[in-house]
Amino acid sequence: MQLEFLGIIPNTPHVDSPTIWLDKETGDLLIQSYKATEDEVAACQEIGSIPGHSTDVPDHETIIRLPKVMRQFIPRDDEGDR
């Protein structure tokens, strides 16, 4: 796996450091961030996604909260690779 560091939350302390990496082979993002609270997960489950799709979060998945300031590091198709 070949990763590219994209960004870390600005002015991050030594802990609480949401970070984003790009898997250069697949284009996937690897995101370290805050775990969603139980209330946030419940709200996501209440809204759901597509009709008939389970709202359960499987053991191999999680819901994270990405701070707004971190959106600047998410690659966009109209910007090429970044």
Buried (B, 14 or more C-beta within 10 A) or exposed (E): EEEEEBBBBEEEEEEEEBBBBBEEEEEEBEBEBEEBEEEBBEEBBEEEEEEEEEEEEEEEEEEEEBEEEBEEBBBEEEEEEE
